[in-house]
């Protein structure tokens, strides 16, 4: 059973992990103590862990099947990756994400496209896997759609994340570097949402009059619907991120378009509604 059906498009969540991640004050440097206390009343226990006060974060991909293509949006953390700043993610050996993909009826060779909202380690990890000591693309028949701004920045920085998650895809000839307004067809396209990274994109979907959008990391938690001015510490351009976030919330509120979130607690899919001068996220049934 699909998690979501949009017209003729079937969408499944492929969850890698669910974990209490960081406290509000660590994750959102703009958060005041009074606001944090208000959040505890509103968001415990489903989005905030009562014991630790940490955000509950889901790390997941979206498997999208149209009549023509099998597509993954983002690829989580992966295995064997070098991520020393988050030890829970560093050199992971848990390959259950691949098993969950198989349980959905898809093998890596079935994937036609991988859409990358951005190239951070928890969104591009399964782009590649370690085989006989070499990083190789996990999806041998897929084109990997990456925004030019993010790709060029990663290429310039030449980080371990680039070497492990991106460069092997380029060397295999499977990278498709595009502008942030790229459209594959009338059913799936990119929407520019800069701020978290320079070339961050959301992924729009439409079929038979129904619409959805996968928002990536332009919003990390439903808490940011209530406090859209809060920026994550990982936002590359906090000023731009806040502008992008409020614009996205305004454009998508009080309409039938579903929002598929990267990191929101389960079920992670819902609609945005207006609440006074901010917003609220209402999960789908």
Buried (B, 14 or more C-beta within 10 A) or exposed (E): EEBBBBBEBBBBBBBBBBBBBBBBEEBBEBBEEEBBEBBEEEBBEEBBBEEEBBBBBBBBBBBBBBEEBBBBBBBBBBBBBEBEEEEEBBEBEEEEBBEBBEEBEBEBEBBBBBBBBBBBBBBBBBBBBBEEEEBBBBBEEBBBBBBBBBBBBBBEEEBEBBBBBBBBBBEBEBBBBBEBEBEBEEBBBBBBBBBBBBBBBBBBBBBEEBBBBBBBBBBBBBBBBBBBBBBBEBBBBBEBBBBBBBEBBEEBBEEEBBBBBBBBBBBBBBBBBEEEEBBBBEBEE
